[in-house]
Amino acid sequence: AYDFLELYRRYGCVLQTGGDDQWSNILAGVDLIRRVEGVTVHALTYPLLTTATGAKMGKTAAGAVWLDPEKVSPYEYYQYWINCDDQDVEKLLKIFTFLPLAEIKHLAALEGAELREAKRVLAYEATLITHGEAAAQAAEQAAKALFAGGGDVAAIPATVLPLSRLEQGLGLLEIFAEVGLTKSRGEARRMVQQGGVYVNDVRIDEPETLLTTNNITDQGILLRAGKKKYHRLVFEEQ
C-alpha cells in the first residue's frame, strides 16, 4: 500500500496495475491515499497467466523464464515455448504472438505429432518478438540440429574455456555445476546415477568421469542434462 502512496507523492501516479493476486494490496494503497491525501486514485488488475494445470507463470515459479538474454539465452527462451503443455498452445499463441486469429485457430486445431508445428511457430514468434529475427532463426536452427538432424548448433548456450583445463582432466560434476546444467556437484552426481547425464550424446554412468581433449568434436564438447537441457563447451588455446 505504501508504495502506491509514494508513487502518488513523487510522480502523481493515480493508477496502479497488477495481477489478480495483487488486488488486495493495490486496493489498500487506494484506501491509504484517500485517507492520507484526500484524493481518489484507481486500481486495475488482470487475470494471472497460468499453465493448463492452474500453476502461476511468474518469476517466483519453478523454471521461470526471463526476457534478459543474460539470464535466459534466446535458445533457452525458444525451448521454453516449444516445450509448453499441449493444452496451453492456443492461449499462448493468442497472448505472445501477433499472428492473425484465423492462423492461430488453424494451428490450435492440429493434433498428435502435427501439434509440434504449432509449438514451433509459437516458439519462433515469441523469440522473434523478444530477441529479434537473427536470434529466433539461430535458436530454431540449433533445435533442428539437436532434435531433428541438420541445422546449426551455434545458438546453443556455450562457455568458452582455455584448452589447458582439459590437460589434467576436467571433472564432469564440476563442469555441469559450473555452466549451470545443475545447481551443484551433488545434483550432478545424482543425475549421473539416475542416467540423465550425457557427453556428446553418450550417457555417462561414472560420476568421477574426467573430460579430456579426446572428448572434443568439431562442435566442442556437447553436454546434456536430462532430455532437453544442453550446453556446449568451446575450447581455446591461450
Secondary structure, 3 states (H helix, E strand, C coil): CHHHHHHHHHHCCCEEEEEHHHHHHHHHHHHHHHHHHCCCCEEEEECCCECCCCCECCCCCCCCCCCCCCCCCHHHHHHHHHCCCHHHHHHHHHHHCCCCHHHHHHHHCCCHHHHHHHHHHHHHHHHHHHHCHHHHHHHHHHHHHHHCCCCCHHHCCEEEEEHHHHCCCEEHHHHHHHCCCCCCHHHHHHHHHCCCEEECCEECCCCCCEECHHHCECCEEEEEECCCEEEEEEEECC
